[in-house]
Amino acid sequence: MPLVTTKEMFEKSMKEHYAIGAFNINNMEFIQAITDAAEEAKSPVILQVSSSAIKYARLPYLLKNVEAAVESTTIPIALHLDHGPDFETCKKCVDAGFTSVMIDASKYDFEENVRFTKEVVEYAHRFGVVVEAELGTLAGVEDEVNVADDDAKYTNPEQAYEFVQKTGCDSLAIAIGTSHGAYKFKGDAKLRFDILAKVKEKLPNTPIVLHGASSVIPEIVEMCNKYGGNIPGAKGCPDDMLKKAGQSGVSKINVDTDLRLAMTAQIRKVFFEDPSVFDPRKYLGVAREEITKVVLHKIKDVFCSENKA
């Protein structure tokens, strides 16, 4: 089937109280691994691309790989721009055939965020493309997003309602305590489910998005470090919290760091155990398999969206 928007995915997720997994892609192996897992679980999936990934992989190459995935699977796939930094980037992706784009103007004040978001919404909706926006600011580092802990801000539920009314955005990413990167929490993990509940009360029909939601799986971090990595003290969102988020009104949960760690851990293991390996297929193949395992676990055990296609 052709690429789809997230509209029907999210309508069903809100009705049945589960989340759709949105997984970042960087190259062919990521796309194959994610769609293989989604196909096995018979689950819809969102492939999302950051502006940094576009610069790295080049848009025509990414698009052709996504096209191949769509032709090779039977599950609904949406192609989404993650953290679009400006109107021009969003426009480029809409024009290229993306079915969903995010404009991230959360670093600006409320009125500026509204203005930038509304501009993207008006353009994207002309072509049937849905728009995700963000209100509140997540801490952490991911690609071109870099926010210090002191600058992070929780989403204000009252503002969230006003923001959606003024912009017409189709989904809203909110800040309830997650953060980007591998170091999400210094102490015990904690998410503000009270804020999520208030936002959903104000916006019962608006899909809510959770960014910075990788679990930073301890076993995979341990594997990285065992085979020469240096990622001490990395900590993410526990699976039970993410499962609760999906059951409590979050329709889309973003995963990026977990996939990077999975690929890196397996590549490090191959090089450590056999320094003579120089065939990329021998280390990228097992890396792809590890990403598939991670995505399958997320879909079936955490987001609970299997068999929802």
C-alpha positions in Angstrom: 0.0 0.0 0.0 1.2 3.6 -0.5 2.5 5.8 2.3 -0.3 6.9 4.7 -0.7 9.9 7.0 -0.9 9.3 10.8 -4.5 10.5 10.9 -6.2 7.1 11.0 -3.4 5.5 13.1 -3.9 8.1 15.8 -7.7 8.0 15.7 -7.5 4.3 16.4 -4.8 4.7 19.0 -6.8 7.3 21.0 -9.9 5.1 20.8 -8.1 1.9 22.0 -5.5 3.5 24.3 -2.2 2.5 22.8 0.7 4.3 21.2 2.2 4.1 17.7 6.0 3.7 17.5 7.9 6.4 15.6 11.4 5.2 14.8 14.2 7.4 13.4 15.9 6.2 10.2 19.4 7.0 9.0 20.2 4.5 6.3 19.0 1.3 4.6 19.6 -1.0 7.5 17.5 1.1 9.9 14.6 1.1 7.4 14.8 -2.6 6.8 15.0 -3.4 10.5 12.1 -1.3 11.6 9.7 -2.3 8.8 10.7 -6.0 9.3 9.7 -5.7 12.9 6.5 -3.9 12.2 5.6 -6.4 9.5 6.1 -9.3 11.9 3.9 -7.6 14.5 1.3 -6.6 11.9 1.5 -3.1 13.3 1.4 0.3 11.7 4.6 2.2 12.0 6.0 5.7 11.6 9.4 6.1 9.9 10.8 9.5 10.9 13.7 11.5 9.6 15.6 14.3 11.2 17.1 17.2 9.2 20.5 15.8 10.2 19.6 12.4 8.8 18.6 14.1 5.6 21.9 15.8 5.3 23.7 12.6 6.1 21.8 10.1 3.9 20.6 12.6 1.2 16.9 12.9 0.7 16.6 11.0 -2.7 18.4 8.0 -1.2 16.2 7.9 1.9 13.0 8.3 -0.2 13.9 5.4 -2.5 14.7 3.1 0.5 11.4 4.0 2.1 9.7 3.4 -1.3 11.2 -0.1 -1.3 9.9 -0.7 2.2 6.4 0.3 1.3 6.5 -2.0 -1.7 7.8 -4.9 0.4 5.4 -4.8 3.3 1.7 -5.0 4.0 1.4 -2.7 7.0 0.6 1.1 7.0 3.7 3.2 6.9 3.8 7.0 7.5 6.9 9.1 6.6 7.5 11.9 9.0 9.9 14.8 9.4 11.2 14.9 13.0 12.1 18.3 14.5 11.8 20.3 11.4 13.8 23.5 12.2 12.1 25.9 9.9 9.4 26.4 7.2 11.8 25.7 4.3 12.7 22.2 5.6 9.1 21.4 6.2 8.2 22.6 2.7 10.9 20.5 1.2 9.7 17.4 2.8 6.0 18.1 2.0 7.0 18.6 -1.7 9.1 15.4 -1.6 6.2 13.2 -0.6 6.4 13.0 3.2 2.9 12.4 4.7 3.7 14.1 8.0 6.0 16.9 9.1 6.9 18.4 12.5 7.7 22.0 12.9 9.7 22.5 16.1 9.4 26.1 17.1 9.4 25.3 20.8 12.5 27.3 21.4 10.6 30.5 20.6 8.1 32.3 22.8 4.4 31.3 22.6 3.3 33.8 20.0 6.3 33.1 17.7 5.8 29.4 18.1 2.2 29.9 17.0 3.2 32.0 14.0 5.8 29.5 12.7 3.6 26.5 13.3 0.5 28.1 11.6 2.6 28.9 8.5 3.6 25.3 8.2 0.1 24.0 8.9 -1.4 26.2 6.2 1.1 25.0 3.6 1.1 21.3 4.5 -2.7 21.0 4.7 -3.0 22.2 1.1 -1.3 18.9 0.1 -3.1 16.6 2.7 0.0 16.4 4.9 -0.5 16.4 8.7 1.6 18.6 11.0 3.0 17.9 14.5 4.1 20.8 16.6 5.7 21.1 20.0 4.9 23.1 23.1 7.2 23.0 26.1 10.9 22.3 25.8 12.7 19.0 26.3 16.3 18.9 27.7 19.0 16.8 26.1 20.9 16.5 22.9 19.7 14.8 19.6 21.1 15.7 16.2 20.6 19.5 16.0 18.4 19.7 19.1 20.5 20.8 22.1 18.8 22.1 25.2 20.3 22.5 28.7 18.5 21.1 31.7 17.9 24.6 33.1 16.2 25.6 29.9 13.7 22.7 29.8 10.1 23.7 30.4 7.0 21.5 31.1 4.0 22.0 28.9 1.3 24.3 30.3 -2.1 22.5 29.6 -4.0 25.8 29.3 -1.5 27.0 26.7 -1.7 23.7 24.9 -5.4 24.2 24.3 -4.9 27.7 23.0 -1.9 26.7 20.9 -3.9 23.9 19.0 -6.8 26.3 18.5 -4.6 29.0 17.1 -2.4 26.8 14.9 -4.6 24.0 13.7 -1.8 21.5 14.2 -2.8 17.9 13.9 -0.8 16.5 16.9 1.1 18.0 19.7 4.4 17.0 21.3 4.4 17.9 25.0 7.1 18.1 27.7 6.4 15.9 30.8 9.9 15.0 31.8 11.5 13.0 29.0 14.7 14.3 27.3 16.7 13.6 24.2 19.8 11.4 24.2 21.2 8.6 26.4 21.2 10.6 29.6 17.6 11.3 30.4 17.5 11.1 34.2 20.1 11.8 36.9 18.1 10.2 39.6 15.0 8.1 39.5 13.0 8.3 36.3 9.9 10.4 36.7 7.3 11.6 34.2 4.6 14.1 34.9 1.5 12.1 34.2 -0.6 14.7 35.9 0.3 17.2 33.2 -0.5 14.6 30.5 -3.9 14.0 32.1 -4.7 17.8 32.1 -3.6 18.2 28.5 -5.8 15.2 27.4 -8.7 16.7 29.4 -8.3 20.0 27.4 -7.5 18.3 24.1 -9.4 14.9 24.1 -9.3 14.6 20.3 -5.7 15.8 19.7 -3.1 13.1 19.4 -0.3 13.7 21.9 3.3 12.9 21.2 6.2 11.9 23.5 9.7 12.8 22.4 12.9 11.7 24.0 11.3 8.3 24.9 14.1 5.7 24.4 14.5 3.3 27.2 18.3 3.3 26.9 18.1 -0.5 27.4 20.6 -1.4 30.1 21.7 -4.7 28.5 22.6 -2.9 25.2 24.4 -0.1 27.0 26.4 -2.8 28.9 27.2 -4.5 25.6 28.5 -1.2 24.2 30.7 -0.6 27.2 31.9 -4.2 27.4 33.3 -4.0 23.9 35.1 -0.7 24.1 32.3 1.9 24.5 32.3 4.7 27.0 28.7 5.4 28.0 28.7 5.5 31.8 25.5 6.2 33.7 23.2 6.3 30.7 19.6 6.1 31.7 16.3 6.3 29.8 12.5 5.9 30.3 11.6 2.6 31.8 9.3 0.4 29.7 6.5 0.5 32.3 6.4 4.3 32.1 6.2 4.3 28.4 3.4 1.6 28.5 1.5 3.8 30.9 1.9 6.8 28.7 0.4 4.9 25.8 -2.5 3.8 27.9 -3.0 7.3 29.3 -3.4 9.2 26.1 -0.1 9.4 24.2 -0.6 8.4 20.6 3.0 8.6 19.3 6.2 7.6 21.1 9.5 8.5 19.5 12.5 6.2 19.6 15.9 7.1 18.3 18.7 6.6 20.9 17.8 2.9 21.5 18.3 2.1 17.8 21.6 3.9 17.6 22.8 2.0 20.7 21.6 -1.3 19.3 23.5 -0.8 16.1 26.6 0.4 17.8 26.7 -2.4 20.4 26.6 -5.2 17.7 29.2 -3.5 15.5 31.5 -3.1 18.5 31.0 -6.7 19.5 31.9 -7.9 16.0 35.1 -5.8 15.8 36.2 -6.8 19.3 35.7 -10.5 18.8 37.2 -10.6 15.3 39.5 -7.6 14.4 40.1 -9.2 11.0 36.5 -8.5 9.9 36.3 -5.8 7.1 33.2 -6.9 5.2 30.4 -4.4 6.1 27.8 -7.0 5.6 29.2 -9.0 8.5 28.7 -6.2 11.1 25.8 -4.3 9.5 23.9 -7.5 9.2 23.9 -8.3 12.9 23.4 -4.7 13.7 20.2 -4.7 11.6 19.0 -7.8 13.4 19.6 -6.1 16.8 17.5 -3.1 15.8 14.7 -5.4 14.6 14.7 -7.1 18.0 14.5 -3.8 19.8 11.7 -2.4 17.6 9.7 -5.7 17.9 10.0 -5.5 21.7 8.8 -1.9 21.7 5.8 -2.6 19.5 4.7 -5.8 21.2 5.6 -5.4 24.8 5.7 -1.6 25.4 3.4 0.3 22.9 1.0 -2.7 22.6 0.2 -1.7 19.0 0.7 -5.1 17.5 -2.1 -6.4 15.2 -3.5 -2.9 15.0 -2.8 -2.4 11.3 
